[in-house]
Amino acid sequence: MSQKEIQESLELLEKDWDVDPILHDFVLGKYTDVTDFSLIVKDVVFHIPYLPKEKKYILWKCYWPDCHNCCDRQGRLPLTSDDLIQIGQGMKYQKTSEFVKQETLVATHDEPTPSGGFSVMTNVSLKRKTDETEADDGTHISCRFLNGEGGCGIHPTRPGVCYLYPFSTWAQNEKGRARVHATFQFTGDCPGFYLSESLDSMKEVLDDYSKTIYDYNMKSSRTLKDGFGSLSMS
């Protein structure tokens, strides 16, 4: 997302939620003194921002059902091969190929990498609106499966990527072993970020997310091998 888009998201967020001024400036990239604190939980390396001057970590908790911005301001919903089967069956499609034809969209986008470069991703994504086109990919759209109570109309077969929020994840080959990494997405849409002197309040959340994140990365890797999408590095 561009700085302008993040700024616009923050302005919308602050109409309904109180955002800590420190977090406001951090999300806008105004903090340069930030340490990447790495914490290994099971098979996932979590990268937690730490502000040395304030001596505080940036942590997160979910405010659902009072907030469902992650569904109401969705950028894309890439699907794994498992998603294609499970969601298709949940929507009563007899053939996965028919589900793909009617309910998904193939789109390509640039994805920043931790090294400062980017990767070109081609994904099969679930349509967030019935007439979605490739031009809509990456734009904020309210998911068509979001109901009036802030719930998901296709839960629990919703896309695996939905379970990752607010984390962004990637896998690296480290000495022949897949090591999965995760860090927060700071898009300006989520009111759940807060400052804390300790990681204790988030240990249970990280423990729960570690399995979800690791399993999703393994499924994504298998999805590319199955031919449902592609990845190229630059």
Accessible surface in RSA format (square Angstrom, percent):
REM  Atomic radii and reference values for relative SASA: ProtOr
REM  Chains: A
REM  Algorithm: Lee & Richards
REM  Probe-radius: 1.40
REM  Slices: 20
REM RES _ NUM      All-atoms   Total-Side   Main-Chain    Non-polar    All polar
REM                ABS   REL    ABS   REL    ABS   REL    ABS   REL    ABS   REL
RES MET A   1   109.88  56.9  34.95  23.1  74.93 178.4  39.08  33.2  70.80  93.8
RES SER A   2    58.93  49.8  45.27  60.4  13.66  31.5  50.46 107.4   8.47  11.9
RES GLN A   3   102.09  57.1  95.67  69.9   6.42  15.3  65.85 140.2  36.25  27.5
RES LYS A   4   150.29  73.3 141.30  86.7   8.99  21.4  90.02  81.0  60.27  64.2
RES GLU A   5    78.58  45.1  76.89  58.2   1.69   4.0  24.24  46.9  54.34  44.4
RES ILE A   6    16.03   9.1  16.03  11.9   0.00   0.0  16.03  11.5   0.00   0.0
RES GLN A   7    61.17  34.2  61.17  44.7   0.00   0.0  28.25  60.1  32.92  25.0
RES GLU A   8    80.67  46.3  79.08  59.8   1.59   3.8  32.58  63.0  48.09  39.3
RES SER A   9     1.20   1.0   0.00   0.0   1.20   2.8   0.00   0.0   1.20   1.7
RES LEU A  10     2.29   1.3   2.29   1.6   0.00   0.0   2.29   1.6   0.00   0.0
RES GLU A  11    90.99  52.2  85.32  64.5   5.67  13.5  31.48  60.9  59.52  48.6
RES LEU A  12    81.35  45.3  76.36  54.6   4.99  12.5  76.65  53.8   4.70  12.6
RES LEU A  13     8.27   4.6   3.46   2.5   4.82  12.1   7.95   5.6   0.33   0.9
RES GLU A  14    72.08  41.4  48.94  37.0  23.14  55.1  21.86  42.3  50.22  41.0
RES LYS A  15   158.21  77.2 121.11  74.3  37.10  88.3  83.39  75.1  74.82  79.7
RES ASP A  16   120.39  84.3  84.73  84.3  35.67  84.3  24.49  57.6  95.90  95.6
RES TRP A  17    66.34  26.6  57.88  28.0   8.47  19.9  52.90  28.2  13.45  21.8
RES ASP A  18   152.65 106.9 121.85 121.3  30.80  72.8  40.62  95.6 112.03 111.7
RES VAL A  19    33.08  21.8  11.08  10.0  21.99  53.0  14.39  12.5  18.69  50.7
RES ASP A  20    58.09  40.7  45.46  45.2  12.64  29.9  17.82  41.9  40.27  40.2
RES PRO A  21   102.05  74.4  97.19  88.6   4.86  17.7 101.63  83.9   0.42   2.6
RES ILE A  22    46.94  26.7  45.61  34.0   1.33   3.2  46.91  33.8   0.03   0.1
RES LEU A  23     8.62   4.8   8.62   6.2   0.00   0.0   8.62   6.1   0.00   0.0
RES HIS A  24    37.38  20.4  37.38  26.0   0.00   0.0  25.15  25.9  12.23  14.2
RES ASP A  25    48.90  34.3  48.90  48.7   0.00   0.0   0.88   2.1  48.02  47.9
RES PHE A  26    29.00  14.5  22.34  13.8   6.66  17.3  22.34  13.5   6.66  19.1
RES VAL A  27    19.04  12.5  10.28   9.3   8.76  21.1  11.09   9.6   7.95  21.6
RES LEU A  28    15.01   8.4   7.55   5.4   7.46  18.8   7.55   5.3   7.46  20.1
RES GLY A  29    53.88  66.4   0.00   N/A  53.88  66.4  29.55  81.1  24.33  54.5
RES LYS A  30   136.26  66.5 104.30  64.0  31.97  76.1  69.14  62.2  67.13  71.5
RES TYR A  31    55.17  25.8  39.41  22.4  15.76  41.0  26.87  20.2  28.30  34.9
RES THR A  32   134.05  95.3 100.57 102.0  33.48  79.8  74.94 100.7  59.11  89.4
RES ASP A  33    79.89  56.0  72.42  72.1   7.48  17.7  35.18  82.8  44.72  44.6
RES VAL A  34    53.71  35.3  24.66  22.3  29.05  70.0  24.86  21.6  28.86  78.3
RES THR A  35    62.93  44.8  59.08  59.9   3.86   9.2  45.78  61.5  17.15  25.9
RES ASP A  36    89.92  63.0  64.41  64.1  25.51  60.3  39.53  93.0  50.39  50.3
RES PHE A  37    71.83  35.9  69.63  43.1   2.20   5.7  71.83  43.5   0.00   0.0
RES SER A  38    62.09  52.5  39.22  52.3  22.87  52.7  25.69  54.7  36.39  51.0
RES LEU A  39    46.26  25.8  45.17  32.3   1.09   2.7  46.26  32.5   0.00   0.0
RES ILE A  40   105.82  60.2  81.30  60.6  24.52  59.1  81.30  58.5  24.52  66.5
RES VAL A  41    22.42  14.8  19.80  17.9   2.62   6.3  22.42  19.5   0.00   0.0
RES LYS A  42   128.36  62.6  93.45  57.3  34.91  83.1  78.48  70.6  49.89  53.1
RES ASP A  43    53.01  37.1  51.72  51.5   1.29   3.1   4.42  10.4  48.59  48.5
RES VAL A  44     0.04   0.0   0.04   0.0   0.00   0.0   0.04   0.0   0.00   0.0
RES VAL A  45    12.83   8.4  12.83  11.6   0.00   0.0  12.83  11.1   0.00   0.0
RES PHE A  46     0.15   0.1   0.15   0.1   0.00   0.0   0.15   0.1   0.00   0.0
RES HIS A  47    30.85  16.9  29.29  20.4   1.56   4.0  28.61  29.5   2.24   2.6
RES ILE A  48     1.12   0.6   0.90   0.7   0.22   0.5   1.12   0.8   0.00   0.0
RES PRO A  49    14.03  10.2  11.32  10.3   2.70   9.8  13.57  11.2   0.46   2.9
RES TYR A  50    54.22  25.3  54.22  30.8   0.00   0.0  31.47  23.6  22.75  28.0
RES LEU A  51     0.33   0.2   0.33   0.2   0.00   0.0   0.33   0.2   0.00   0.0
RES PRO A  52    45.24  33.0  35.15  32.0  10.09  36.7  36.71  30.3   8.53  53.0
RES LYS A  53   172.80  84.3 141.73  87.0  31.08  74.0  94.53  85.1  78.28  83.4
RES GLU A  54    42.59  24.5  24.32  18.4  18.27  43.5  22.59  43.7  20.00  16.3
RES LYS A  55   146.11  71.3 142.75  87.6   3.36   8.0  85.16  76.7  60.95  64.9
RES LYS A  56    68.04  33.2  68.04  41.7   0.00   0.0  17.48  15.7  50.56  53.9
RES TYR A  57    32.20  15.0  32.20  18.3   0.00   0.0   5.10   3.8  27.10  33.4
RES ILE A  58     0.00   0.0   0.00   0.0   0.00   0.0   0.00   0.0   0.00   0.0
RES LEU A  59     0.00   0.0   0.00   0.0   0.00   0.0   0.00   0.0   0.00   0.0
RES TRP A  60    14.49   5.8  13.08   6.3   1.41   3.3  13.02   6.9   1.47   2.4
RES LYS A  61    97.32  47.5  96.02  58.9   1.30   3.1  43.65  39.3  53.66  57.2
RES CYS A  62    81.75  61.8  53.41  59.6  28.34  66.6  22.17  56.2  59.58  64.2
RES TYR A  63    78.15  36.5  69.18  39.4   8.97  23.3  46.70  35.1  31.45  38.8
RES TRP A  64   141.85  56.9 120.65  58.4  21.20  49.8 117.03  62.4  24.82  40.3
RES PRO A  65    72.43  52.8  62.88  57.3   9.55  34.7  62.97  52.0   9.46  58.8
RES ASP A  66   120.13  84.2  89.33  88.9  30.81  72.9  19.89  46.8 100.24 100.0
RES CYS A  67    16.93  12.8   9.87  11.0   7.06  16.6   4.80  12.2  12.13  13.1
RES HIS A  68    51.60  28.2  49.16  34.2   2.43   6.2  28.78  29.7  22.82  26.6
RES ASN A  69    33.58  23.2  33.15  32.0   0.43   1.0   1.14   2.7  32.44  31.4
RES CYS A  70    44.66  33.8  37.47  41.8   7.19  16.9   7.02  17.8  37.64  40.6
RES CYS A  71    31.14  23.6  30.12  33.6   1.02   2.4   2.49   6.3  28.65  30.9
RES ASP A  72    56.44  39.5  49.58  49.3   6.86  16.2   1.11   2.6  55.33  55.2
RES ARG A  73    56.47  23.7  46.49  23.7   9.97  23.7  21.28  29.1  35.19  21.3
RES GLN A  74    34.42  19.2  33.13  24.2   1.29   3.1   1.41   3.0  33.01  25.0
RES GLY A  75    20.97  25.9   0.00   N/A  20.97  25.9  16.16  44.3   4.81  10.8
RES ARG A  76    59.60  25.0  53.33  27.2   6.27  14.9  15.53  21.2  44.07  26.7
RES LEU A  77     4.44   2.5   4.22   3.0   0.22   0.6   4.22   3.0   0.22   0.6
RES PRO A  78    21.68  15.8  21.59  19.7   0.10   0.3  21.68  17.9   0.00   0.0
RES LEU A  79     8.03   4.5   0.00   0.0   8.03  20.2   0.87   0.6   7.16  19.3
RES THR A  80     3.83   2.7   3.61   3.7   0.22   0.5   3.12   4.2   0.72   1.1
RES SER A  81    10.60   9.0   9.64  12.9   0.96   2.2   7.73  16.5   2.87   4.0
RES ASP A  82    33.20  23.3  31.45  31.3   1.75   4.1   6.32  14.9  26.88  26.8
RES ASP A  83     9.14   6.4   8.92   8.9   0.22   0.5   0.22   0.5   8.92   8.9
RES LEU A  84     1.04   0.6   0.99   0.7   0.05   0.1   0.99   0.7   0.05   0.1
RES ILE A  85    84.38  48.0  83.59  62.3   0.79   1.9  83.66  60.2   0.71   1.9
RES GLN A  86    85.69  47.9  82.67  60.4   3.02   7.2  22.82  48.6  62.86  47.7
RES ILE A  87     0.64   0.4   0.42   0.3   0.21   0.5   0.42   0.3   0.21   0.6
RES GLY A  88     2.26   2.8   0.00   N/A   2.26   2.8   2.26   6.2   0.00   0.0
RES GLN A  89   117.31  65.6 105.07  76.8  12.24  29.1  36.05  76.7  81.26  61.6
RES GLY A  90    41.99  51.8   0.00   N/A  41.99  51.8  21.56  59.2  20.43  45.8
RES MET A  91    48.64  25.2  26.01  17.2  22.63  53.9  32.98  28.0  15.67  20.8
RES LYS A  92   170.42  83.1 150.82  92.5  19.60  46.7 101.00  90.9  69.42  73.9
RES TYR A  93    50.26  23.5  37.17  21.2  13.08  34.0  27.11  20.4  23.15  28.5
RES GLN A  94   175.59  98.2 138.28 101.1  37.31  88.8  59.24 126.1 116.35  88.2
RES LYS A  95   143.38  69.9 138.58  85.0   4.80  11.4  84.37  75.9  59.01  62.9
RES THR A  96    51.70  36.8  41.18  41.7  10.52  25.1  24.95  33.5  26.75  40.4
RES SER A  97    78.66  66.5  64.25  85.7  14.41  33.2  54.33 115.7  24.33  34.1
RES GLU A  98    71.07  40.8  70.19  53.1   0.88   2.1  27.30  52.8  43.77  35.7
RES PHE A  99     0.00   0.0   0.00   0.0   0.00   0.0   0.00   0.0   0.00   0.0
RES VAL A 100    39.28  25.8  36.31  32.9   2.96   7.1  36.31  31.6   2.96   8.0
RES LYS A 101   152.02  74.2 124.86  76.6  27.17  64.7  80.13  72.1  71.90  76.6
RES GLN A 102    84.93  47.5  71.43  52.2  13.50  32.2  13.20  28.1  71.73  54.4
RES GLU A 103    22.17  12.7  22.17  16.8   0.00   0.0   0.17   0.3  22.00  18.0
RES THR A 104    10.90   7.8   2.03   2.1   8.87  21.1   0.00   0.0  10.90  16.5
RES LEU A 105    26.89  15.0  23.87  17.1   3.01   7.6  26.89  18.9   0.00   0.0
RES VAL A 106    85.49  56.3  73.04  66.1  12.45  30.0  73.04  63.5  12.45  33.8
RES ALA A 107     3.05   2.8   1.48   2.3   1.57   3.6   2.45   3.5   0.60   1.6
RES THR A 108    65.51  46.6  46.08  46.7  19.43  46.3  31.10  41.8  34.41  52.0
RES HIS A 109    25.98  14.2  17.89  12.4   8.09  20.7  21.00  21.6   4.97   5.8
RES ASP A 110    93.50  65.5  73.40  73.1  20.10  47.5  21.44  50.5  72.06  71.9
RES GLU A 111    65.29  37.5  65.29  49.4   0.00   0.0  22.42  43.4  42.86  35.0
RES PRO A 112   109.58  79.9  93.61  85.3  15.97  58.1  94.06  77.7  15.52  96.5
RES THR A 113    23.34  16.6  12.88  13.1  10.47  24.9  13.99  18.8   9.35  14.1
RES PRO A 114    85.16  62.1  41.09  37.5  44.07 160.2  54.70  45.2  30.46 189.3
RES SER A 115   108.07  91.3  63.53  84.8  44.55 102.6  58.41 124.4  49.66  69.6
RES GLY A 116    71.41  88.1   0.00   N/A  71.41  88.1  37.78 103.7  33.63  75.3
RES GLY A 117    29.21  36.0   0.00   N/A  29.21  36.0  22.24  61.0   6.98  15.6
RES PHE A 118    85.05  42.6  85.05  52.7   0.00   0.0  85.05  51.6   0.00   0.0
RES SER A 119     6.44   5.4   6.44   8.6   0.00   0.0   0.88   1.9   5.56   7.8
RES VAL A 120    43.11  28.4  41.26  37.3   1.86   4.5  41.26  35.8   1.86   5.0
RES MET A 121    40.68  21.1  40.68  26.9   0.00   0.0  34.91  29.7   5.77   7.6
RES THR A 122    30.05  21.4  30.05  30.5   0.00   0.0  20.32  27.3   9.73  14.7
RES ASN A 123    21.12  14.6  20.80  20.1   0.32   0.8   2.02   4.9  19.10  18.5
RES VAL A 124    11.95   7.9  11.40  10.3   0.56   1.3  11.40   9.9   0.56   1.5
RES SER A 125     4.78   4.0   4.78   6.4   0.00   0.0   3.89   8.3   0.90   1.3
RES LEU A 126     1.47   0.8   0.21   0.1   1.27   3.2   0.21   0.1   1.27   3.4
RES LYS A 127    34.67  16.9  34.53  21.2   0.13   0.3   4.28   3.9  30.38  32.4
RES ARG A 128     0.45   0.2   0.30   0.2   0.14   0.3   0.00   0.0   0.45   0.3
RES LYS A 129    72.91  35.6  72.10  44.2   0.81   1.9  33.35  30.0  39.55  42.1
RES THR A 130   102.75  73.1  87.36  88.6  15.39  36.7  61.24  82.3  41.52  62.8
RES ASP A 131   103.36  72.4  86.89  86.5  16.47  38.9  45.89 108.0  57.47  57.3
RES GLU A 132    10.64   6.1   4.25   3.2   6.39  15.2   0.17   0.3  10.48   8.6
RES THR A 133    72.08  51.3  70.37  71.3   1.71   4.1  64.79  87.0   7.29  11.0
RES GLU A 134    94.76  54.4  86.11  65.1   8.65  20.6  31.57  61.1  63.19  51.6
RES ALA A 135    91.55  84.2  57.55  88.8  34.00  77.3  70.46  99.2  21.09  55.9
RES ASP A 136    29.22  20.5  28.96  28.8   0.26   0.6   0.26   0.6  28.96  28.9
RES ASP A 137    24.75  17.3   7.62   7.6  17.13  40.5   3.02   7.1  21.73  21.7
RES GLY A 138    35.88  44.3   0.00   N/A  35.88  44.3  11.87  32.6  24.02  53.8
RES THR A 139    62.92  44.7  57.93  58.7   4.99  11.9  60.60  81.4   2.32   3.5
RES HIS A 140    69.04  37.7  41.30  28.7  27.74  71.0  20.88  21.5  48.16  56.0
RES ILE A 141    23.57  13.4  18.60  13.9   4.97  12.0  23.57  17.0   0.00   0.0
RES SER A 142    55.25  46.7  41.37  55.2  13.88  32.0  31.07  66.2  24.18  33.9
RES CYS A 143    17.57  13.3  14.15  15.8   3.42   8.0   3.14   8.0  14.43  15.6
RES ARG A 144    73.58  30.9  36.35  18.5  37.23  88.7  34.80  47.6  38.78  23.5
RES PHE A 145    29.78  14.9  23.32  14.4   6.46  16.8  28.27  17.1   1.51   4.3
RES LEU A 146    35.64  19.8  11.32   8.1  24.33  61.2  13.22   9.3  22.43  60.4
RES ASN A 147    64.41  44.4  51.86  50.1  12.54  30.2  33.18  79.9  31.23  30.2
RES GLY A 148    81.63 100.7   0.00   N/A  81.63 100.7  39.55 108.5  42.08  94.3
RES GLU A 149   137.90  79.2 121.69  92.1  16.21  38.6  70.96 137.3  66.94  54.7
RES GLY A 150     3.28   4.0   0.00   N/A   3.28   4.0   0.00   0.0   3.28   7.3
RES GLY A 151    16.29  20.1   0.00   N/A  16.29  20.1  16.29  44.7   0.00   0.0
RES CYS A 152    36.27  27.4  15.90  17.7  20.37  47.9   8.37  21.2  27.90  30.1
RES GLY A 153    56.20  69.3   0.00   N/A  56.20  69.3  25.10  68.9  31.10  69.7
RES ILE A 154    23.55  13.4  16.41  12.2   7.14  17.2  22.65  16.3   0.89   2.4
RES HIS A 155   102.28  55.9  78.61  54.6  23.68  60.6  51.25  52.8  51.03  59.4
RES PRO A 156    99.52  72.5  86.05  78.4  13.47  49.0  86.05  71.0  13.47  83.7
RES THR A 157    42.85  30.5  39.28  39.8   3.57   8.5  36.70  49.3   6.15   9.3
RES ARG A 158    60.43  25.4  55.16  28.1   5.28  12.6   1.99   2.7  58.44  35.4
RES PRO A 159     2.69   2.0   2.69   2.4   0.00   0.0   2.69   2.2   0.00   0.0
RES GLY A 160    18.18  22.4   0.00   N/A  18.18  22.4  17.35  47.6   0.84   1.9
RES VAL A 161    35.43  23.3  30.99  28.1   4.44  10.7  30.99  26.9   4.44  12.0
RES CYS A 162    35.09  26.5  18.15  20.2  16.94  39.8  11.80  29.9  23.29  25.1
RES TYR A 163    71.11  33.2  61.09  34.8  10.02  26.1  60.40  45.4  10.71  13.2
RES LEU A 164     7.89   4.4   7.89   5.6   0.00   0.0   7.89   5.5   0.00   0.0
RES TYR A 165    44.71  20.9  39.71  22.6   5.00  13.0  37.67  28.3   7.03   8.7
RES PRO A 166     0.05   0.0   0.05   0.0   0.00   0.0   0.05   0.0   0.00   0.0
RES PHE A 167     2.71   1.4   0.59   0.4   2.12   5.5   0.59   0.4   2.12   6.1
RES SER A 168    38.96  32.9  34.29  45.8   4.67  10.8  16.88  35.9  22.08  30.9
RES THR A 169    30.54  21.7   4.70   4.8  25.84  61.6   0.00   0.0  30.54  46.2
RES TRP A 170    56.22  22.6  50.56  24.5   5.67  13.3  56.16  29.9   0.06   0.1
RES ALA A 171    53.12  48.8  24.50  37.8  28.61  65.1  24.71  34.8  28.40  75.2
RES GLN A 172    75.29  42.1  68.63  50.2   6.66  15.9  25.59  54.5  49.70  37.7
RES ASN A 173   122.22  84.3  88.10  85.1  34.11  82.1  33.98  81.8  88.24  85.3
RES GLU A 174    69.67  40.0  60.95  46.1   8.72  20.8  33.60  65.0  36.07  29.4
RES LYS A 175   216.35 105.5 166.72 102.3  49.63 118.2 127.09 114.4  89.26  95.1
RES GLY A 176    70.78  87.3   0.00   N/A  70.78  87.3  31.45  86.3  39.33  88.1
RES ARG A 177   131.71  55.3 127.69  65.1   4.02   9.6  58.17  79.5  73.54  44.6
RES ALA A 178    44.56  41.0  31.78  49.0  12.78  29.1  33.67  47.4  10.89  28.8
RES ARG A 179    41.02  17.2  40.79  20.8   0.23   0.5   1.89   2.6  39.12  23.7
RES VAL A 180     0.00   0.0   0.00   0.0   0.00   0.0   0.00   0.0   0.00   0.0
RES HIS A 181    17.14   9.4  17.14  11.9   0.00   0.0  16.71  17.2   0.43   0.5
RES ALA A 182     0.04   0.0   0.00   0.0   0.04   0.1   0.00   0.0   0.04   0.1
RES THR A 183    37.43  26.6  37.14  37.7   0.29   0.7  23.92  32.1  13.50  20.4
RES PHE A 184     9.41   4.7   0.10   0.1   9.31  24.2   0.10   0.1   9.31  26.6
RES GLN A 185    60.03  33.6  53.26  38.9   6.76  16.1  15.55  33.1  44.47  33.7
RES PHE A 186    42.29  21.2  26.52  16.4  15.76  41.0  27.31  16.6  14.98  42.9
RES THR A 187    26.94  19.2  25.37  25.7   1.57   3.7  23.16  31.1   3.78   5.7
RES GLY A 188     6.83   8.4   0.00   N/A   6.83   8.4   3.71  10.2   3.12   7.0
RES ASP A 189     7.70   5.4   6.75   6.7   0.94   2.2   3.19   7.5   4.51   4.5
RES CYS A 190    20.65  15.6  11.10  12.4   9.55  22.4   2.75   7.0  17.90  19.3
RES PRO A 191    18.21  13.3   2.16   2.0  16.05  58.3   5.72   4.7  12.49  77.6
RES GLY A 192     1.36   1.7   0.00   N/A   1.36   1.7   0.87   2.4   0.49   1.1
RES PHE A 193    25.05  12.5  13.35   8.3  11.70  30.4  13.35   8.1  11.70  33.5
RES TYR A 194    52.93  24.7  50.91  29.0   2.02   5.3  47.90  36.0   5.03   6.2
RES LEU A 195    30.27  16.9   7.47   5.3  22.80  57.3   7.47   5.2  22.80  61.3
RES SER A 196    22.81  19.3  17.29  23.1   5.52  12.7   9.54  20.3  13.28  18.6
RES GLU A 197   132.33  76.0 109.46  82.8  22.87  54.4  31.64  61.2 100.69  82.2
RES SER A 198    46.08  38.9  42.10  56.2   3.98   9.2  39.97  85.1   6.11   8.6
RES LEU A 199    18.12  10.1  14.80  10.6   3.32   8.3  14.80  10.4   3.32   8.9
RES ASP A 200    96.28  67.4  81.24  80.9  15.04  35.6  30.08  70.8  66.20  66.0
RES SER A 201    73.20  61.9  38.49  51.4  34.71  80.0  50.22 106.9  22.98  32.2
RES MET A 202     0.20   0.1   0.16   0.1   0.04   0.1   0.20   0.2   0.00   0.0
RES LYS A 203   116.56  56.9 110.54  67.8   6.03  14.3  65.52  59.0  51.05  54.4
RES GLU A 204   134.38  77.1 127.11  96.2   7.26  17.3  48.45  93.7  85.93  70.2
RES VAL A 205    38.91  25.6  37.08  33.6   1.83   4.4  38.91  33.8   0.00   0.0
RES LEU A 206     0.80   0.4   0.80   0.6   0.00   0.0   0.80   0.6   0.00   0.0
RES ASP A 207    58.67  41.1  57.33  57.1   1.34   3.2  12.77  30.0  45.90  45.8
RES ASP A 208    89.79  62.9  75.32  75.0  14.47  34.2  28.53  67.1  61.26  61.1
RES TYR A 209    38.13  17.8  37.06  21.1   1.07   2.8  22.87  17.2  15.26  18.8
RES SER A 210     1.00   0.8   0.13   0.2   0.87   2.0   0.40   0.8   0.60   0.8
RES LYS A 211   135.54  66.1 130.60  80.1   4.94  11.8 103.01  92.7  32.53  34.7
RES THR A 212    49.14  34.9  41.94  42.5   7.20  17.2  20.23  27.2  28.91  43.7
RES ILE A 213     0.00   0.0   0.00   0.0   0.00   0.0   0.00   0.0   0.00   0.0
RES TYR A 214    61.03  28.5  61.03  34.7   0.00   0.0  29.28  22.0  31.74  39.1
RES ASP A 215    46.51  32.6  44.48  44.3   2.03   4.8  14.74  34.7  31.77  31.7
RES TYR A 216    30.01  14.0  28.03  15.9   1.98   5.2  19.32  14.5  10.69  13.2
RES ASN A 217    13.65   9.4  10.15   9.8   3.50   8.4   0.25   0.6  13.40  13.0
RES MET A 218    56.39  29.2  52.33  34.6   4.07   9.7  29.05  24.7  27.34  36.2
RES LYS A 219    73.67  35.9  73.53  45.1   0.13   0.3  28.39  25.6  45.28  48.2
RES SER A 220    33.25  28.1  31.27  41.7   1.98   4.6  30.15  64.2   3.11   4.4
RES SER A 221    47.99  40.6  41.91  55.9   6.08  14.0  25.01  53.3  22.98  32.2
RES ARG A 222   101.11  42.5  99.92  50.9   1.19   2.8  51.14  69.9  49.97  30.3
RES THR A 223     6.35   4.5   6.35   6.4   0.00   0.0   6.35   8.5   0.00   0.0
RES LEU A 224    60.63  33.8  46.58  33.3  14.06  35.3  46.80  32.9  13.83  37.2
RES LYS A 225   170.96  83.4 131.25  80.5  39.72  94.6  87.57  78.8  83.39  88.8
RES ASP A 226    77.40  54.2  46.45  46.2  30.95  73.2  15.90  37.4  61.50  61.3
RES GLY A 227    58.14  71.7   0.00   N/A  58.14  71.7  29.38  80.6  28.76  64.4
RES PHE A 228    72.16  36.1  67.41  41.8   4.75  12.4  69.11  41.9   3.05   8.7
RES GLY A 229    17.91  22.1   0.00   N/A  17.91  22.1   4.87  13.4  13.04  29.2
RES SER A 230    59.83  50.6  55.74  74.4   4.09   9.4  43.36  92.3  16.47  23.1
RES LEU A 231    82.37  45.9  50.49  36.1  31.89  80.2  51.62  36.3  30.75  82.7
RES SER A 232    61.24  51.8  55.50  74.1   5.74  13.2  47.72 101.6  13.52  18.9
RES MET A 233   128.32  66.5  97.15  64.3  31.17  74.2  92.59  78.7  35.73  47.3
RES SER A 234    90.65  76.6  37.00  49.4  53.64 123.6  55.17 117.5  35.48  49.7
END  Absolute sums over single chains surface
CHAIN  1 A    12849.1      10094.7       2754.4       6862.7       5986.5
END  Absolute sums over all chains
TOTAL         12849.1      10094.7       2754.4       6862.7       5986.5
